[in-house]
Amino acid sequence: MTDEGGFDIGALVQQAQAMQEQMEAAQEKQAQLTLTGSAGGGKVTIEVSGAGDFRRVNIDRDAVDPDDVELLEELVLAALHDATSQISELQENSMGEIDLPDLGGLGGMLGES
């Protein structure tokens, strides 16, 4: 089905469906991965899935000093930041794997050049 300008709506729907399937496959693949955020030279590690589900925290005994709880708190926070930045990077890379369709004449219809 095409409109008067020759734009095929059916093709656009098919491309959108294909893109949706690619995104779902990328998300499933990403969710299977395990990332490890760390801090303090590995004294604090946090395991997280590629989907952002935090699974495990490991704190080395050497990192536990009752007289310096603030340092341990900072290490845990730094490991969390490391893990979440890895998730963000993974998501950005996954988006690069998705084939974006050529919108043909639609770009002009949307005011793009």
ChimeraX attribute file (.defattr): number of C-alpha atoms within 10 A of each C-alpha:
attribute: neighborCount
match mode: 1-to-1
recipient: residues
	/A:1	8
	/A:2	10
	/A:3	8
	/A:4	6
	/A:5	9
	/A:6	11
	/A:7	16
	/A:8	16
	/A:9	13
	/A:10	11
	/A:11	14
	/A:12	16
	/A:13	11
	/A:14	12
	/A:15	17
	/A:16	14
	/A:17	12
	/A:18	16
	/A:19	16
	/A:20	13
	/A:21	13
	/A:22	18
	/A:23	17
	/A:24	12
	/A:25	14
	/A:26	17
	/A:27	16
	/A:28	13
	/A:29	13
	/A:30	18
	/A:31	16
	/A:32	11
	/A:33	13
	/A:34	17
	/A:35	21
	/A:36	21
	/A:37	22
	/A:38	24
	/A:39	21
	/A:40	16
	/A:41	8
	/A:42	16
	/A:43	18
	/A:44	23
	/A:45	24
	/A:46	24
	/A:47	20
	/A:48	23
	/A:49	17
	/A:50	23
	/A:51	19
	/A:52	17
	/A:53	11
	/A:54	17
	/A:55	12
	/A:56	10
	/A:57	16
	/A:58	13
	/A:59	17
	/A:60	11
	/A:61	9
	/A:62	8
	/A:63	16
	/A:64	14
	/A:65	11
	/A:66	9
	/A:67	7
	/A:68	10
	/A:69	12
	/A:70	11
	/A:71	15
	/A:72	19
	/A:73	12
	/A:74	13
	/A:75	22
	/A:76	23
	/A:77	16
	/A:78	19
	/A:79	24
	/A:80	23
	/A:81	16
	/A:82	18
	/A:83	26
	/A:84	19
	/A:85	13
	/A:86	18
	/A:87	24
	/A:88	14
	/A:89	11
	/A:90	16
	/A:91	16
	/A:92	11
	/A:93	12
	/A:94	17
	/A:95	14
	/A:96	9
	/A:97	11
	/A:98	16
	/A:99	12
	/A:100	13
	/A:101	13
	/A:102	10
	/A:103	14
	/A:104	12
	/A:105	13
	/A:106	16
	/A:107	11
	/A:108	10
	/A:109	12
	/A:110	8
	/A:111	7
	/A:112	8
	/A:113	6
